[in-house]
Amino acid sequence: MKKKVINGYMRKFVSSILFVFALIIIAYYYNYHEIVFKRPQSVHKWRQSDCASIALNYYQGGMKFFQPETHNLTSDGGTSGKASTSEVPILYYTVAALYKVFGYNESVFRILNTLLFFLGLFYLFRLLNYLLKDGFWSITISILIFTSPVLVFYGNNFLSNSSALAFSIIGWYYFIKFYFEKKQTWFYFSILAFLIAASFKVTALFSLIAIGGIYILELLRLACFKKNGKVFNRPLFHFISILAVFILIGLWLVYAHIYNQKHDCTYFSTTIFPIWELDKDGILSVWERIKNVWLKHYFHGSVLMFLLACILFIAIFYKKNFKLLNFALIIIFSEIIFYVVLQFWTFADHDYYTIDIYILPVIIFASAFYILRIRFYTIFRSLFFKAGFLLLLIFNIYYAHQKNDERYYGWMSKYAENKDIYTITPYLREIGISENDTIISIPDGSHVSLYLMNQKGWTEYSDARFNRGERIRYNQDSTGVQKSIDRGARYMVVRGIEELYRKPYLQNFCTHVKGTYNNALIFDLKNKKINFNLQQRTIEKNLYCGAELLSKDGKGFKSERDSLLFRNGETQSDGFSYSGKYSSKLNAGSSYGMTINIQELKFGESFEVSVWKKATGNSKGNIIASGKGYYNGECEVVEKDANGWEKLRMEFFVTKEMENLDLVVYVYNPDENPVYFDDFEIVRYKSVFE
């Protein structure tokens, strides 16, 4: 007997080691070792930055637990960052405390969240091992949960949802042990775990609500969950324990609501967005978004099908499951339906809202394989079945890896567009801008850039007031910018000179450059000494081709104003012309027209390119500017005449990446129907920094 116990402990120990080893290897395959050092980015970098911002403000602001705030100053009439989330900020406060020990480094945040998530997966392994008595299934089913792209992405991120799920799993582990062993200590451990889970995310109460429902059914003798005795054999103490969790979480929700009302803050969602507030088209739009964008990130279709098979299996053989889990499944499923109905609109863009729902597949898998073990033990032990499941698991690990790469390195990542802001903070300190100086950050419709720069201030954020009041728009016109200055904005950080062209109302405020960091310009809003004036650009060259003159060999257009040659003179045509007798005729057989090389670009230079175009059919001829790592085909119609000619114009600025490179500017039409181009003109302006 003693030898059997020792062998049992050894098997559990070996299984635990194998699980931890597998978890580490798979996490490495998911590039966790690299991602852990990344700043907030990719999908929902806004919410990531909000979480990181609360932690950083605790660290820098005196560790006042009941006064959470962020870098965006949109509370108290646009003067403070006081804002409370619905979750109790235990995670953010803990991170701030760790910053006090190790110094401010976002990897601390990611590492802590990853460890908590892995702790939850380890307890899932323990829960399955407790129920199934099989190391293979305990390991592989737990890892299968870790193939959800949503969980893989947020598992080592800045949001508290994955940690809330982890503690929900821990709570279920101890509650199941309490169910079988009747040891009160396990019950109190489970209550503590559920309390922490609900503190991290209030929707983690799904599990405790289910347990509370089971408690009521047993108390009222509407259901019996054990053959011998009751589950809750100390009903008063159990009731007080469960109730205490709801009271504590409820108190924080009330406090958060009062705190946000006091500071006139509608930044964090502490309300609902129910399905009945949408019309039919709105509902269909949300569903299409879920189906086409997010569904494949919840799980691969193979796992969703396997999950459905498990549900059907449980429905058929539910009598072989222990009744408590059957009722838990029904109650949690009902809660999730209710939750989805209440928050339906948010699922269009918020994939992380599904994370707390993952407790349902956890219990489904546990129940299905528990029934399989009891009812079909031969299949449960079958090597063929295990081999098939292992192949399913390996494929889904690969799938999750691909989807995670897509988020960090593919189309879902916008890191390249914002990379200057990720590393600008040391430069800001170098030129005398402290963390206490408030700024305006352009362009940014969120508040991500403020956190990344560690500067409080304002962006182009629109406060929607939960879609139930008049929107408050920040810095979207000259009046808005002036309001921010009146509230204390000292500097404006503009990422790209082109922003000043796109938003001319900024130009009157951006007259004194304090510094430049790659493509980012930092303007001193209080300094009246003008050293930058975009409105008075100086023309360096005016390049013009009217398509009238050809070179001697006929291969080039000769400029009427100087001896400059434009390529592709063979396209000269007398079919139509805007001025003179000729134009450049382009179609699929000869798609490139007047072309010029521009050399030695300088940072801060700008170009205004225009051409007159006459199209036939559905042709879409265009102006193109391209060079190494640069392509621009964006132009607008600025004028039309009665003869079918329209004037196209393109304007762009030379960025740091384009400096010293060459640029090719040309007209282009790849379509079968011909397009005629005439009066091609390129105005080259001197760098605004000269």
N, C-alpha and C positions, 0 to 999 in steps of 0.2 A: 504494500500500500504506500509506504513512504517513498519507495523507488518510483512509483507511478506519479506521485505528486511532484517529485524532483524532475522527472522527465517532462511533466506538463509545464512546469516553470521554464525549463530549458527551451521547450518549443516556443513558448510565448516570447522568451528573450530573443531567440534567433529570429523569429518573425518580426519582432520590433526593430531589430538591427537591420534586417532586410528592407523593411518599409522605409526607415529613415534614410538608408543608403539609396533606395530607388527615388525617394523624394528629392534628395540632393542632386542626383544625376539628372533627373528630369528638369529640375529648376535650372540647372546649368545649361541644359539643352534649350530652355526657354530664354537664355541670356540674362537670367536674373543677376548674375555677377556683374554685368555691365549696366543693366537698367537701374540697379540700386544706387548708382551715382548720378543718375539723370535728374534734372530739375523738372518741375511740372510741365508736361507737354502732351501732345496728341489729343485723343478723345477726352473731352471735358477737362481740358487743362484749366478752365475757369474754376470749376468746383475743386479741382486739385489745389489750385493756388489759394482759394478761399480757406481751405483746411490748413495749408501751410502758413497762411497769413495770420490766422488766429493763434497758432503756436508761436510764431515769431513775435507777435505783439504781446503775448504773455511774457515771453523771454525779455523783450526790450522795455516792457511797460510796467514792470513791478510785480508780476505774478498775481494779479488780482483775479481770482477765479470767477467771481460773479460779475465781472465787467469785460466780457469778451469783445474784441473789436478787430477790424480788418484795416487794410491800407486805404480802402476807398472811402472818401469823406462824403457819403451821401445820406447820412443820418443827421438829425437835428438841423434840418433845413440846409443840408449840404455843407455842414461844418465839422462833422465828426464821423468816426468809423465805428461807433457803437452798434453792434449787431450780434444777435444771438441765434444760433441754430436750434433746431428742435431737439437734437441730441445733446445729452449732458457732455460738456467738453473735457471729459476725463482723458481721452487719448491726446488731445492737443496740449492739455496742461502737463501731462506726463512727458511729452516730447520736449516742451519748454524746460521742464526740470532737467532732462537729459542734456539739453543745450547748455544749461548752467554748469554741468559737469564736463562735457566734452567740447563745448563751444558750438556755435551755430554751424551746422552742416546738415543739409537735407537728407543725406544718406542715413543719418540717425533715424529720421522719421520713417523712411522706407524700410530700414532693417527691422525696426520695432514692429511695424505693421506686418511685415513678412513673417516674422517669428510668431506673432499671434495667429496669423492665418495657418501657418504650418502646425502650430499647436492644436488648432481645431481639426486639421486633417489627421493628425496623430490620434486624437481622441475618437475620430470617426473610425479609424483602424481598430482602436481598442473596443469600441462599441460593437463593430461587426465581428471581431474576434470573440467577444463575450457571447454574442448570439449564435454565431455560426460554427465556432470551434474549428475553424479552418484558416490557416495562414494565407493560402493562395487567394481565396475569395476576399479575405479581409484587406489584403494589400491591393489587389487589382480593382476592387469596387471603389475603394478610397481614392486611388489614383484616377479612376474614371471621372470622378467629380472634378479632379484637377485638370481635366481636358476641356472644360468649358472656357472658351476664349474670354468671356467676361470675367470669370474668376481669375484666370491667368493674368489678365491685364491689371485688375484692381487688387489682386492678392498681394502685390508688393508696391502699392501705390500710396496715396495720401488720404484717401477716403476711409471712413471708419466702417463702411458696410461689410467688408470682408472679415474684419475682426469681430463684428457683431454676429455674423454667421458662425464664426469659429466658436464663440462662447455659447451660442445656441446648441451647437453639437456637443460641447462639453456638458451643458445642462442635461441634454438627453442621455448621455452616457451615465451620469450619476443617477438620473431618475429611473432608468431601466434597471440599474443595479439595485436601487431602492425597491423597485417593484418585485424583483425576484428574491432579494435577501432580507428585506424588511428592516434594514439598518437605518435608523433615523439620520445618522451622520451623512449618508449618501443623499438623503432628501435635502438637507440644508446646504450641502455642496451644490446640488442642482439649482436650488433657489438663488444662491449667490451667483452662479454662472449665468442664469437667466437675467438677473438684475444687471450684471455687467453688460450683457448682450443688449438689453433694452436701453441701457445708458448710452451705448455706442450708437444705436439706431432704434428708435421707438418701434419700428415695424418688426423688430426681433421678438416682440411680445406675442407673435403668432403662436409660438410653442407654449408659452405659459398660459395663454388664453385657452388653448386646447386642453392643457392639464387642468385648468380651472373648470372647464366644462365637464371633464371626466369626474372631477371632485363633486360637482353639483349633482350629476347623474347618479353617482354612487350614494351620496348623502340622502337624496330623495328616493333611493331604492328603485330608480327607473332602469338601472342596468347593474349587472354584477360583472366585475372585471377579474375576479380570481375565484377559483373553485373553493379554496379554503381561506376564509377570512376576507378582510377588506384591504384595498390598496392603502387607503388613508385611515390607519388604525388609531391615529391621534388627531381626529378631525379639527378640534379647536386650534391646536398648534399649527397644523397644516394650513388652515384657513388664514390665520394671522400672518403666517409667513408669505403666502401667495398675495394676500391683500397688501402687505407692506411694500411689495415690489411695485404694484400699481399706484399706491399712494406716493411713493418716492418719485417715480417717473412722472406722475401727474403733477406733483408739486413743481418739478423742473419745467414742465410744459407751461404751467400757469406763469411761473417766473419769467420764462423766455418771452411769452406773449406780452406780459406787462412791461418788461424791459424794452422790447421792440416798440411798443406803443409809446412809452415814455420818450424814446429817442426818435419817434416818427420814422421808424425803419421798416421798409418792406423788402429788404434785400434778400433775406433768407426766407424760403417758403415754409410758413407754419400754418398753411391752410390747405384746402383740397381743390382739385381741378376735375370735377366729376364729368362723367360722360354726358349727362343731361344738359350741360351747358353748351354742347356742340350740336350743330345741325347734322343732317345726314352726310353732307359733303365733308364736314369737318371730321366726323367719325371715320369715314372711308379714307380720308387723307392720313389720319393717324395709323390706321390699319395697314395701308400701303407702305408707309414708312417702316413700320415694324417688320412687315413681310419681306420687303426688298433690301433693307439695310441691316436690321438688328437680329432677325431670327437666326441667321447663320452664326451669330456670335454668342447665342445662348448655349447651343451645343451643335455639333454636326448632325445632319439629318439622321445618320445611323443611330446615334445615341437617343435622339428624340423618338425614333421608331422603337428602339429597345425599351425605352421608358414607357411607351404606350403598351407594349407587350407585357411589361411587368404589371401595369395597372389592370389589364384584362385578366392576367393570371391571378392577381390578388382578388379581383371581383368574383372569379369562378371558385377559388379555393380559400375564401376568406375564413372559413371555419377552422382551418389549420393554423391560422395566425392567432396570436393572443389578442383578445378582444380590445385591450387598451390601445394597441397600435392601430387597429381598424378604426376605432372611434377618433383617434388622433388624426388619422388621414382624412376622415370625413370633415372634421372640424377645421383643420388647417386649410383644406381645399376650399371650404366655404368662405373662410376668412380671406383667402387670396382673391377669390372672385369679387368679394366686397371691396377689397383694397384696390383691385384693378379698376372697378367701376368708379370709385371715388377719386382715383388719381389718373384716369385714362389719358388725359391730354399730355401728361408728362412723359408717357412712354414713347412718344414720337421722337424725342431727342435724348432721353435720359436712360441709357442702357443700365446704369448702375442701380436703378430703382428695382431691378429684378433680383438683385443679389440676395435679399432676405427671403425671397420666394424659394431659393435653392434648398431650404430645409425640407421642402416637400419631396423632391427627388431623393434626398438622403433617406427619408423614412420609407419611401416607396421601394428603393433598392434593398434596404434592410428587411422590410417586410416580405418582399418577393423571394429573397434568397433564404429567409428563415422558413417560409412555407415550403420552398423547394427542398430544403434539408429535411424537414419533417415528413413531407408527403412523397417526394421522389428522390430518395437518398442516392440511388444508383446514378441518376443523372447528375445530381449534385457533386458526386465524386468522379464523374466521367472525365477521363483525360481528353477525349475528343471535344467535349463541351468546354473544358478549360482552355484547350488550345485555340478554339474558335473565339472565345472571349478575349484571350490574350492578343490575337490578331486584331480584333476590334479595338482594343485598348491602344496598341502600338500605332494603328492608323490615326486614331484620334489625338494621340500625343503629337504626331506629326502635323495634323490639322491645326491644333491649337498653337503650335510653334509658328506655322505660316500666318495665322491670323494675328498673332501677337507682333510678328515682324511687320505685318501690314499696318498696324497701328503706330509703330515707332519709326518705320523706315519707308512706308508706302504712301498711298494717296491720302490716308487718314492723318498723316503727320504734316504739320505746317511749320516745322521747326526752322527750315531754311529761311522762311519769310520773316521770322522774328529773332534770328540768331544774335543780332547785335544786342538786343535787350537782355539776353541771358548772361552776358559777360560785361555789361557796361558799368556796373556798380563801382568797381575800383577806380575807373576813370572819373566818375562823378565825384568821388571823394578827393581824387587828385586835383581837380580843378576847383575845389572848395565848396562843393555842394554836400551838405551833411544830411543824415537820415531824418533830421527834423525839418528840413526845407520841404515845403509842399510844391508839387509840380502839376502841370497838365501834360498828359501823355496822348500823343496822336500818331498813328491811328489805333484805336482800341475801343471796341464796343463793349468789352468786358472790363475786368480790373486786373487781368493777368499781368500786364506790364508793370503796374504799380508794385505788386509783390516782388516780381523778378528784379526790379531795380531797388527794392527796399526803400521806396519813397511813398509817403502818403500824398494823396491828392485826388485828381479827377481825370476821367477819360471822356470818351464820347458815349458813355453809358446812357441808356434810356430806362428810367425807372418806370416799369409798367404798372406799378401799384397793384400787382396781382390781377391785372386786366379788369380792375373794378374801380378805376378812377382815372383822372386825367394824367397822362404820361408826363414825367419830368425829364426833359432832355438836357444833357450836359454837353457844353462845348461844341454844339452842332451849328452854331452861327456866331456872329460877332457879339451879340448880346450875351449869349451863354459863356463865351470866353471872358468877357468883361466881368461877369458875375463871379467866375472862379478867381479872377485877379482880385476882385473886391473881398473875396473870402480868404485871401492870403497866398494865392499861387505866386511863387517867386520865379519859377522857371517853366519853360515848355520844352519837352523833348519830342522832336518830330522825326519819325523814321522814314527818311527819303524826301529829297527836295520836291519830288513830284507831288507829294501831299499838299504842298503849298500852292501848286498849280491847280490841283483838283479842287482845293478848298480856298479860294482867293480871300475869303473873309479872315483867314489867318495871317495874311501878309502884313497887315498894319501892325500886328503885335510882334511879328518876327523880324526885328530890325537890328538886334544886337546879338551876334553869335558869341556865346561864351566858350564853346568848344565843339569839336566834331569827333564822333567815334564811329569809324567806318561810314555807314550811310546815315547814321543818326546825327541830327543837329540839335544842339542844346542852346536855347535862347534865354537870355536874361530879360525877363519881362519888366524889370524895374529900371534897367539902365537905358537912358534916353539917347545915348551916343550911338549914332547909326553907323554900323560897319557891314551891313548886309541889306540889300534892297533888290528884291526879285522883280519889282515893277519897273526897274530901269536897267534891264539887261542890255549889254553892248553887243552889237552884231560884229562878228569876226569875219564871216564870209557869207556871201549869198550865191548859191549854186543854182543855175537855171538851165533848163533844156526845153526849147519850144518845138523840137522835132522837125525844124525846118532845114537845118544844115547837116550834111553828112561829111565824114572824113573822106580822104581821097580813095581809100579802098572800100568805102561803103559799109564798113563794119561798125562804125561808131557814129553817134550823134555829136555834132559839134555845137557847143554852147554859143548862142548869139551874142553873149555879153563878153566872153573871153575865149581863150583857146582850149578850154577844158573839154575833155571828151567823155561822153557817156556811152556805155557799151550797148550792143544789140541794135545797131543802126539798120540791120536787115529788116526790122519790123516796121520801118517807115511806110505809111500808107496815105493815099489821097482820098480814101473813102469818106472819111469825116474829119473835121478839124474844129477845134474850139476857137483858135486864132490862127492866122496864116493859112497855109494850104495843106499842111501835113499833120499827122499824129502817129502814134505808135499803136499798131494793131496786134492784139494778142489773142491767141486761142490755144487749144490743147496741143497743137502741132508746134506752136512757137509761143511759149507761155511767159517768157521773161522779156520785159521791155527795157526802157531806159534805166540804166544801172550805173552807180558811182561808188567808188571806194573812198572811205573817209579814214584817215590814219591818225595815230597818236592821240587817242581820246584823252581828255583831262577830266578829273573828278570835278563835278559842278558845272560842266558845260551842259548846254541844252540845245535841242534841235527842234525846229518846226518844219515839217515836211507837208507839202500840199501838191495836189495834181487834179486836173479836170478829167472826168471819166464819162464816157458814153457807152452804156451797156446795151446788148441785144439779147433778147430772151431772158433766161434766168441766171445769166452769168454774174459772178460776184467778184470781179477783179478788185485788187486791193493794193495798198502800199505795204511793203515789208522792210523791216530793218533787222539785220541779223549779224551776229559775230560769234566768237568763241564763247559758248555758254550763254548766249543772249539771243532771244527771238521775240520780235514784237510785230504783231499784225493788227493791232488795235487802232482803228482810225474812225473818224466820224464824218458824216455829211454835214457841211456847214453852209452850203449854198447850192441853189439849183437855178437853171434857166429854162426858158420856154421850149428849147430845142432838144431837151432830154439830157443835157449835160449836168453833172453834179460835181461839186468840189469836195474832195476828200482831204482831211487834215489829220496829221499825227503829230503829237508832241511828246518828247521824252527827255529825261535827264541822264547824264552819265553817272553811274554809281561807282563805288570803290572797286567793285569786281570788274568793271569795264575799263578802268583806267589803263592807259598805254596800249590798249587793244585797237584793232582795226574794225571797221564797221562797213557793211555793204548795205546800201539803201537802193531799192528798186521797186518797179511796179510789176504786178504779177496777175495772170489769169490762167488757171489750169482747165477751164471749161471748154466745151466744144464751141459754144456760141462766142463770137468775137466780142472783145471789149476794146474801145479806143481810148488812149490816154494822151493828154496834151498839157503843155505848160507845167512841166514837172519842176518844182522849186524846193530847195533845201536851204533854210536859214540856220546858220551855225552861230550860236551865241557864246561869248566868252564865259569862262568859269565865273560863277558868282563869288568865288573866293579869291579872285585876282585883284 
